[in-house]
Amino acid sequence: MLAVFAAGIGAGTINTIVGSGTLITFPVLLATGLPPVTATVSNALGLIPGSISGAIGYRAELAGQRPRVLRLAVAAAIGGLCGAVLLTLLPSTAFETIVPVLVALALVLVVLQPRITRAVQRRRDRDGRTTTPGDRGGPLLFAGLLLASVYGGYFTAAQGIVYLSLMGILLDDTLQRLNAAKNVLAAVVNSVAALFFVFAAHFDWTAVALIAVGSTIGGQLGARIGRRLPPRVLRVLIVVIGSAAILQLLTR
């Protein structure tokens, strides 16, 4: 219980700062003996308060983003519901086959995130583009976030990094403001998927409660230290724990 609670704090903190907190909670839940699908469903339910807590912590950066966030939240809700449905319809053997691949891809995104960010910044500097907070990103961003949210509803690891990558490429805004929008979209995906899971899947209430309390604390911590903690430290931690998750999945 202490391990799950601590993992919830870590996941809430990392999700608020960069994303991929599921790579911490998921292997811990597996280590407690929960089946992969039950662990994923319980994790999705437990991380909702953490996503909301992180969004509240970044409320200053959300100023002026309401039209954009509301529009993109539609894509997040639709995609999250589709991903949740896929999780319950596909056999557990398919999940156990797919998830190690998804986790590996998530780790690749974690490692490549600094390069993606630098490439986006170089492109902006080269083009002389200025910040336009009202820019919506067009149909391409909507479609990209829809697909990313399907993945998020199925398995949440690194969905925040995918969101940041898409918005960073297609929107002219600061990364801190984009991160604030990412936290809201992640909360939408988790909430929609969790609402579906409540009626259609099995979950462990103890794990849900522990992660919920821990991630709520972590969301506030992430909002406070997100601008000071070296990203490299977080990426190393995510890669190490994610690799442990892959190893555990492959040896179950």
C-alpha positions as CSV (number, residue, x, y, z in Angstrom):
1,M,0.0,0.0,0.0
2,L,2.9,2.4,0.8
3,A,4.5,1.5,-2.5
4,V,1.3,2.2,-4.5
5,F,0.7,5.5,-2.6
6,A,4.3,6.6,-3.2
7,A,3.9,5.7,-6.9
8,G,0.8,7.8,-7.1
9,I,2.7,10.8,-5.7
10,G,5.5,10.2,-8.3
11,A,3.0,9.7,-11.1
12,G,1.0,12.8,-10.3
13,T,4.2,14.9,-10.1
14,I,5.7,13.6,-13.3
15,N,2.3,13.8,-15.2
16,T,2.0,17.4,-14.3
17,I,5.5,18.3,-15.4
18,V,6.0,16.2,-18.5
19,G,3.7,13.1,-18.6
20,S,4.4,9.4,-18.5
21,G,3.5,8.9,-14.8
22,T,1.8,5.7,-15.7
23,L,5.2,4.2,-16.2
24,I,5.7,4.5,-12.5
25,T,2.3,3.3,-11.2
26,F,1.8,0.6,-13.8
27,P,4.8,-1.6,-12.8
28,V,4.0,-1.1,-9.1
29,L,0.5,-2.3,-9.6
30,L,1.7,-5.3,-11.5
31,A,4.1,-6.1,-8.7
32,T,1.2,-6.2,-6.3
33,G,-0.3,-9.0,-8.3
34,L,-3.0,-7.2,-10.3
35,P,-3.6,-8.4,-13.8
36,P,-2.5,-5.9,-16.5
37,V,-6.0,-4.9,-17.6
38,T,-7.2,-4.4,-14.0
39,A,-4.0,-2.5,-13.2
40,T,-4.6,-0.2,-16.2
41,V,-8.2,0.4,-15.3
42,S,-7.4,1.1,-11.7
43,N,-4.6,3.4,-12.7
44,A,-6.8,5.4,-15.0
45,L,-9.4,5.9,-12.2
46,G,-6.8,6.8,-9.6
47,L,-5.0,9.4,-11.8
48,I,-8.1,11.6,-12.4
49,P,-7.6,13.7,-9.2
50,G,-3.9,14.0,-10.0
51,S,-4.7,15.4,-13.5
52,I,-7.2,17.8,-12.1
53,S,-4.8,18.9,-9.4
54,G,-2.0,19.5,-11.9
55,A,-4.4,21.5,-14.1
56,I,-5.4,23.7,-11.1
57,G,-1.7,24.1,-10.3
58,Y,-1.1,25.5,-13.8
59,R,-4.2,27.7,-13.8
60,A,-2.2,30.9,-14.4
61,E,-0.9,29.5,-17.7
62,L,-4.4,28.5,-18.8
63,A,-5.5,32.2,-19.0
64,G,-6.8,33.0,-22.4
65,Q,-6.8,29.4,-23.6
66,R,-10.4,28.5,-23.0
67,P,-11.6,28.4,-26.7
68,R,-8.6,26.3,-27.7
69,V,-8.9,23.9,-24.7
70,L,-12.6,23.4,-25.1
71,R,-12.2,22.6,-28.8
72,L,-9.4,20.1,-28.2
73,A,-11.2,18.6,-25.2
74,V,-13.8,17.3,-27.7
75,A,-11.1,15.3,-29.5
76,A,-9.7,14.1,-26.2
77,A,-13.2,12.9,-25.0
78,I,-14.0,11.1,-28.2
79,G,-10.6,9.5,-28.4
80,G,-10.5,8.5,-24.7
81,L,-13.9,6.8,-25.0
82,C,-12.8,4.9,-28.1
83,G,-9.6,3.7,-26.3
84,A,-11.5,2.6,-23.2
85,V,-13.9,0.6,-25.4
86,L,-11.0,-1.1,-27.2
87,L,-9.4,-2.0,-23.8
88,T,-12.6,-3.9,-22.8
89,L,-13.3,-5.5,-26.1
90,L,-9.9,-6.8,-27.0
91,P,-8.9,-10.0,-25.2
92,S,-6.4,-9.7,-22.3
93,T,-3.9,-11.7,-24.3
94,A,-3.9,-8.9,-26.9
95,F,-3.4,-6.3,-24.2
96,E,-0.5,-8.2,-22.8
97,T,1.1,-8.4,-26.2
98,I,0.4,-4.7,-27.2
99,V,1.3,-3.0,-23.9
100,P,5.1,-3.8,-23.9
101,V,5.3,-2.3,-27.4
102,L,3.3,0.8,-26.3
103,V,5.6,1.2,-23.2
104,A,8.7,0.9,-25.4
105,L,7.3,3.5,-27.8
106,A,6.5,5.8,-24.8
107,L,10.1,5.5,-23.6
108,V,11.4,6.4,-27.0
109,L,9.2,9.5,-26.9
110,V,10.6,10.4,-23.4
111,V,14.2,10.1,-24.7
112,L,13.5,12.1,-27.9
113,Q,11.4,14.8,-26.2
114,P,14.4,17.3,-25.8
115,R,15.3,16.9,-29.5
116,I,11.7,17.4,-30.5
117,T,11.5,20.6,-28.4
118,R,14.8,21.9,-29.8
119,A,13.7,21.2,-33.4
120,V,10.5,23.1,-32.8
121,Q,12.3,26.0,-31.3
122,R,14.8,26.1,-34.2
123,R,12.0,26.1,-36.7
124,R,10.2,29.0,-34.9
125,D,13.5,31.0,-34.7
126,R,14.2,30.4,-38.3
127,D,10.7,31.4,-39.5
128,G,10.6,34.4,-37.1
129,R,7.2,33.2,-35.8
130,T,5.7,35.0,-32.7
131,T,3.5,33.7,-30.0
132,T,-0.2,33.6,-31.0
133,P,-2.1,32.1,-28.0
134,G,-5.3,32.1,-30.0
135,D,-4.1,29.8,-32.7
136,R,-6.2,26.6,-32.8
137,G,-3.8,24.4,-34.8
138,G,-6.4,23.5,-37.4
139,P,-7.9,20.1,-38.3
140,L,-4.4,18.4,-38.3
141,L,-4.0,19.1,-34.6
142,F,-7.6,18.0,-33.8
143,A,-7.1,14.7,-35.7
144,G,-3.7,14.1,-34.1
145,L,-5.0,14.7,-30.6
146,L,-8.0,12.5,-31.4
147,L,-5.7,9.6,-32.2
148,A,-3.4,10.3,-29.3
149,S,-6.4,10.2,-27.0
150,V,-7.5,6.8,-28.3
151,Y,-4.1,5.6,-27.2
152,G,-4.5,7.5,-23.9
153,G,-7.8,5.8,-23.3
154,Y,-6.3,2.4,-23.9
155,F,-3.0,2.9,-22.1
156,T,-2.1,6.3,-20.6
157,A,1.7,6.2,-20.6
158,A,3.4,9.1,-22.5
159,Q,0.1,10.5,-23.8
160,G,1.1,13.9,-22.3
161,I,4.4,13.8,-24.2
162,V,2.5,13.0,-27.4
163,Y,0.2,16.0,-26.7
164,L,3.1,18.3,-26.1
165,S,4.9,17.2,-29.3
166,L,1.8,17.7,-31.4
167,M,0.9,21.1,-29.9
168,G,4.5,22.3,-29.9
169,I,4.8,21.6,-33.6
170,L,1.4,22.9,-34.7
171,L,0.8,25.8,-32.2
172,D,2.7,29.0,-31.6
173,D,2.8,29.3,-27.8
174,T,5.1,28.8,-24.9
175,L,5.8,25.3,-23.7
176,Q,4.5,26.2,-20.2
177,R,1.1,27.3,-21.6
178,L,1.0,24.2,-23.8
179,N,1.8,22.0,-20.7
180,A,-1.1,23.6,-18.9
181,A,-3.4,22.7,-21.8
182,K,-1.9,19.2,-21.8
183,N,-2.9,18.7,-18.2
184,V,-6.5,19.6,-18.9
185,L,-6.7,17.3,-21.9
186,A,-5.2,14.4,-19.9
187,A,-7.8,15.0,-17.2
188,V,-10.5,14.8,-19.9
189,V,-9.2,11.5,-21.3
190,N,-8.8,9.9,-17.9
191,S,-12.2,11.0,-16.7
192,V,-14.1,9.8,-19.8
193,A,-12.2,6.5,-19.9
194,A,-12.7,6.0,-16.1
195,L,-16.5,6.7,-16.4
196,F,-16.8,4.0,-18.9
197,F,-14.6,1.6,-16.9
198,V,-16.8,2.0,-13.8
199,F,-19.7,0.3,-15.7
200,A,-17.7,-2.0,-18.0
201,A,-14.5,-3.3,-16.3
202,H,-13.1,-4.7,-13.1
203,F,-10.9,-2.5,-10.9
204,D,-9.3,-2.6,-7.4
205,W,-10.8,0.1,-5.2
206,T,-7.8,0.1,-2.8
207,A,-5.4,0.8,-5.6
208,V,-7.7,3.5,-7.0
209,A,-7.9,5.3,-3.6
210,L,-4.2,5.1,-2.9
211,I,-3.3,6.4,-6.4
212,A,-6.0,9.1,-6.2
213,V,-4.7,10.6,-2.9
214,G,-1.1,10.2,-4.0
215,S,-1.6,11.7,-7.5
216,T,-3.5,14.7,-6.0
217,I,-0.5,15.5,-3.8
218,G,1.8,14.9,-6.7
219,G,-0.1,17.2,-9.0
220,Q,0.5,20.1,-6.6
221,L,4.1,19.2,-6.2
222,G,4.6,19.0,-10.0
223,A,3.1,22.4,-10.5
224,R,5.4,23.9,-7.9
225,I,8.7,22.3,-8.9
226,G,8.0,21.8,-12.7
227,R,10.0,24.9,-13.6
228,R,13.0,24.0,-11.4
229,L,13.6,20.3,-11.5
230,P,16.0,19.3,-14.2
231,P,14.1,17.4,-17.0
232,R,17.0,15.0,-17.5
233,V,16.5,13.6,-14.0
234,L,12.8,12.9,-14.7
235,R,13.6,11.3,-18.1
236,V,16.2,9.0,-16.5
237,L,13.7,8.0,-13.8
238,I,10.9,7.3,-16.4
239,V,13.2,5.2,-18.6
240,V,14.5,3.1,-15.7
241,I,11.0,2.4,-14.3
242,G,9.5,1.9,-17.8
243,S,12.2,-0.6,-18.6
244,A,11.3,-2.5,-15.4
245,A,7.6,-2.5,-16.5
246,I,8.5,-4.0,-19.9
247,L,10.6,-6.7,-18.2
248,Q,7.9,-7.5,-15.8
249,L,5.3,-7.8,-18.5
250,L,7.5,-10.0,-20.6
251,T,8.3,-12.4,-17.7
252,R,4.7,-12.7,-16.3
